[in-house]
Amino acid sequence: MRQIKRVLWATTTALALAGCTSAYGSADSVSAPAPAPAPAAAVPAVTQSMPADMASLDPSDSILFWSDERRSAAFRAMEDSFPGLEVAPAADPRVLPRASEMLPGTVQREIRAYMDETNAAGVMVLKDGKVIAEHYGLGFGPEGRWTSFSVAKSFTSTLLGAAIADGAIASVDTPVTDIIPALAGTAYDGVSVGQIASMTSGVAWNEDYTDPDSDVAKMLAVTPVAGESQAVTYARTLEREAPAGEKWVYKTLETNLLGLIVEQATGQSLAAYAAEKIVNPAGFAGGMFWMQDLTGGNIGGCCLSLRLSDYARMGQFALEGGDGVVPEGWFAKAGSPLVDFGPQAPGFGYGYQWWTYPGEMYGAQGIFGQAITIVPEENLVVAVVSNWKTATSAPARDGFRALVGSIREAVAD
């Protein structure tokens, strides 16, 4: 199996991108020419990464079921186990200065206690774009990278917004089959881009992280079909359980399809598009690794790796509105409860690949304890990376929200 995987990747070539602009004045102009605009920052280079010894994608050996020790090593170096694309740091990294006044000692100790209790590797807090808390554990540090799991979903949503701003995708109302004709005749026929982005397609799905026979465990192990994304191949096996737009079910496959939509519409890999639309404008200080599936597409729903500070920079980028990369008001819409969880979870909901929380907060979150939480009212960003003992943990997730509440109360005072 490993040899077959390597053969599938043998023809993958390295990618490189550069950005440039030019301006020309009228030849008939008799006035002094206008000053030339400043040249655009070079887009970070994107290159292929292939591990020497690729991990198995068999559902029985999924990373979901690895030992704590194996996960801890893999989470900080996913490029050693899986193929992906490497994006160089931003041409002009954003400086995150330390604030003159840090969080009070009581809250700093609360952060450390939470980290110890939940096996967290790092927590960073930004207030007004300045660092007011920064802590590390598990042998992790400022220049290390940690995988994101479903935090990547919010990056893919941001690239959807960029593709709409660029005119590559008309709107969230565009039928997915207009962009991916191969989905015609599947359960996704008649579903819009926005319904995939909000996970309201009505397609049945099993996201049980404890079950090796679940859809989420099997989707990346499906046998590749020549000329077809693994996301489409797996989508063909699914059935509809509700009319499009009427039922919310969390489905990582749908973000993988959303990533494919962006790739098809823009003609670029997610990593290459992110180099231009996220890494550079957000000012990432370290490189970004984004895992690929067996057909070479970046996995939109999972598995990009960044420094802790760059997860915080992503949160700040969203908080500030996206620097003209996305349509005006995109993050306000994407981070709003387009799906309201109602009486079952008062105050909670889901937008375009962002979770929404009580207190007008929204954020990205992934299994094993990854999160970026944004508190617009306080101009606050809290990022955490972890290696929880289990993929999901209600006490650990609730504990993080309580920690954000303590931080919010401290900065409000």
N, C-alpha and C positions, 0 to 999 in steps of 0.2 A: 504493500500500500504506500509506504514512504517513497519507494522508488517511482511509483506512478505519479505521486504528487510532484516530485521534483521534475519529472519529464513534462508535466503540465505547465511548470513554471520556466522551463528552460529557454523558451523563446521570448520571455518578457524582457523588454528593453528599458534602459534607464531613461528618465524624463528630465528635461530641464526647461525652465521658463525664465524669460526676462521681460520686463516692461519698459516701454519707452513712449514718448510723445513728441510731436513736432508741431509747429505753428508757422503759418505763412501769411505775410501781409499782402495787400493788393499791389500789383505791379504798377497800377495807375495812381497810387497814392502819392501826394506831394508833401504830406505832413511827415513828421518824424515817425519812424516805425515804433509800434508799441513794444515795450520790453518783452522779451521772450519769457514765457512761463517757466517756472523752475522745473527741471526735469523730474519725472515721477521716480520714486524710489524703485530700485530694481526689485522685481518680484523674487522672493526666496527660491532657490533651486530645489527641485524635487527629484529624488533619485530612488531607484529600486533597491529594496533590502530583502535579502533571502537568507534564512538561517542555515547554518551548516548542518543542523540536525533538527528537522521539522517535527513538531509535536503531532500526535495523532488527532484526527478530528472525529474519530469514532465516538458515538454518543456515550458508550460505556466508559470511555477515558476522557470525557469532556472536562475542561478546566473547572466546571461546576462541581466536580467530584474529586478534585485533587486534594492532597493533604495540605494542612496549614503551611508546612515548611515549603512544599513545592509551589504553592500559590504565592507565598511571600517573595520567593525568588523571581517568579515569572512576572508578577505585577510590576516590578521595577525594571524589567527587561523583556518585554513581550517580543521585541525584535529578535531575540535569541531562540524563540520557539515558533514564530509564525512569519510568513511573508507579509510585506507591506511597503508603503511608500514613506520615505523620509523627506521632511520639509525642513530646510535650513531656517535659522532664526530670522526675525524681521531685520530688514535693512537698517532700521532705526528703532531699536528696542525702547519700549516705554519705561522710563524710570519710575520706580515706586518708592518715593522717599519715605523715610520713617517720620511719623508725626511727632511733633514736639511733646505731645501728651499721649502716652500709651493707655491701654485699658487698665483699670484699677487692678491692684494685686489680687483682690478677691475673685475677679472674673478670670484673670490669668490662671489662677489655681484651679478654677472650675474647668477651664479648657484642658489643663493637664490631667485632671481627674477623669474627664470624659475620654481623653485619648487612652489613658491607661485601662479604663474599663472596656473600651470597644476595640482595642488593637488598632488605633489610628496611627498613621505614619506622618501626618502633617495637618496643621490648621493654620490658615492665614486669614486675617481680617483687614479689610480696607475701609477707611472712612474718608470720604471726600478724595478718594484716590491715593490716600497715604496709609502706610502700614501702621496699624495700632496693636497688632498681635501677630506673632509668627513662632510656631512651635513645631518641633520634629521629634519623631520616635522611630522605633524599629530599625535603627541604623540608617534611616533615610536622611537626606539633607537637601539644601537649597538647589544644588545643581543636578540632583537625581530626577528621573522621570518616573511617573506612576501611571498605570493604565486607568481608563475612565469608565469602562463598561457603558451603561446607558447615558452617562453624561454626554457621550458623543452624539446622542439623539438631538440635543439642543444645538450642537454645531451644525448638524445636517439641516435642521430647521432654518438656521441663519443663512445657510447657503441657498435654501429655497427662496428666502426673502431676497437675497442678492440676485438670483436668477430672474425673479420677477422684476426687480428694479432695472436689470439689464435688458429686459424685454425678451429674454430667452424663453420664458414661460409667461403666458398672457395673464393668468390670475390663478388664485386657488380654486376657482370654479372650473378650470380646464379639466376635461375628462382624462383620466390616466391613460386611456387607450389612444388618445391623440399623440401622446409622447412615447408610449411603449405599446405599439400595435400588437406585440406578442401576447398581451394580456387579454385581448379580445377573445371571448368565448370562455374565459375563466370566471371565477367568483368575483373578480375585480372589474368585470365589464359593467359599465354604468356608474362607477365610483369616481368621484372627483379627487383632484390633488389635495384639496383642503380636507376632505374626509379621510384620506390616508394620513395627512399630517396631524389630524386630531384623533386618529384611531377610531373612527366611527364608520368604517366601511361596511359593517354588518357581516363580515366574514368570520367564521368560527375558527378558534385558535386556542391552543393550550400552552401557557407560559409558565408551567410548573417547573421551577428550577431544581426540584428534588427528584424528578421523574426522568430517567434516561430515555423513556419512550415519548416524552413530550415533544411538541413541535419545535420549541425553542432549542431543545437538545439535539434534534435531528436535522435542522434546516441547513446547517453548513456542511453536513456529511452527505447530503444528497449527491448522487453521481453526476458529475458535470456533463452537460450536453453541449456539443460543439456549437459555437456561435450564440450561446444563450447564457444569460446570467443565472447563477444558482438561485437567486431570489425569484426569478420568473419560473424556473423549473419547479421549485417547491410550491409556489403559488398555484400551479396547475393542479396540485393534489388537494387543495382546500375547497370547502363548500360554504355557501352562504347560510347564515342563520337568522338574519334580520334585514329589513330594507336598509339601503345605504343611508347613513345620517341619523339612524334611530337608536343605535346601541353602541356604547363604548366598551371595548375590550382591549386591554393592553397587549400589543403584538410587536415584538421586535422585528419580525419580517416586514412589517409595513414601513418601518424606518429604512430598512434595507432597500425596499422598493422606492421609497422617497429619494434615497441617495442615487439610485439608478435613474430616476426621473431627472434629477439635477445633472447627472453625467450625460445622459442622452440629449438633454436640452442645450447644455453648454458646450458639449464636445470635449469636456475635460474630466479627468478623474476628480473625485472629491478632494483629494489631497492637493492637487494642482490648483483647483478653484479656491480652496481654503488658503493657500499660500498668498493669493492675491486679495481675497475678500475678508479673511480673518487674521491670519498670522501677521501680515504687514500692518494693516490699520490698527489692530489691537496692540501691536508692538511686542510680540512674544520674544522673550530673551533667550529661550532655549529652542532646540529643534523639536519638531513634532513627528511622531511615528503614527501612521494610520494603517491598521491591519487590512489585508485583502482576503477575499475568498478564493476558492480554487479556480475561478474563471477570471481572476485578475481585477475585479472591481473592489473598491474600498467598501468596507462593511459599514453602511450608514448608521446602523443601530448600535454600534459597539466599537470599543477597542482602539481608541487613539490614546497616545501617551504623551504627557507633558510634565513640565515642572509644576510644582504646587503654585508658584507665583504666576505661571501662565494660565492656570485655571482661574486665578483671581483676576488676571488681566482680561480674560474672556468675560467674566462677570461685570467688570467695570465697563468694558466695551458695550455690553448690552444695556447696562444702567444708563450710559450716556447716549444711547439711541442708535448706535451703529455707524457713526461717522460718515453718513451719506452712502453707505454700502447697501443698505436695505431701504425699502420704501419708508417714508416718514410715518412714524407711529407703529412700525412693524413690531417692535418688542412689546409695546403696550397691548397690542392685539394678541400676539403669540403668547404672551405671558398672562393672559386673562382667562378666566374660567369659561371657555367656550363649551366645555362639558362641566356641569355642576354636579358634584357627587351627592348633593342634597342631604337628606336626613341620615343616611348611612355614615357620612363623614362631613359634618357641617363645616363650611368654610373652605373645603378642599375641592379641587377641580383639576382640569387638564386643558391646555391650550394647544398651540402648534408645537408639540414636542417639548413643552415646558410644563412642569407641575405648578399648580397654584395653591397657596396656603392662606390660612386665616391671617388677618392683619395686613392685607394688601401686599403680600410677598409672593414671589415666584422663584422657581429655581430648576436646576438640572439635578437629577439624581440617578445613581447606578448601584447595582448589586455590590455586595461586600463593602459598602460604606463610602461610596464616592458622592460628592455633592458640591454644587455651587448654589448658594442662596442669596437672593438679591432683595434688599429692603429699600425701595425707592424713596420712601418718606424720610429715611435717615441717611440717604446717600451711602448705603452700607453694602458691602459684599463679604460673604463668609465662604471660604472654600475649605474642603476637607478631603483627604484621601486616606483609605483604610484597608485593612485586611480582616474583616469580620470573620468570625468562626463559621458562619453560615451565610449563604447568598443574601437572604433577607432576614431582618430582625426588627420587629416592631418596637421593642424597647430601645434599641440603639438608635433607630430613626427618630423616635419620639424624644430621646435624650438629646439628639442634635438640635431638634427644633426648640427644645427648652433652653439649650445653650445659646442659640441664636436670640431667643427671647431675653436672656440675661445680658447679652452683648448689646442688644437694641436698647434695653432699659438704661444701661450704663452710658451709652453715647447720647441718649436723649437727655439724661441729667446734665 
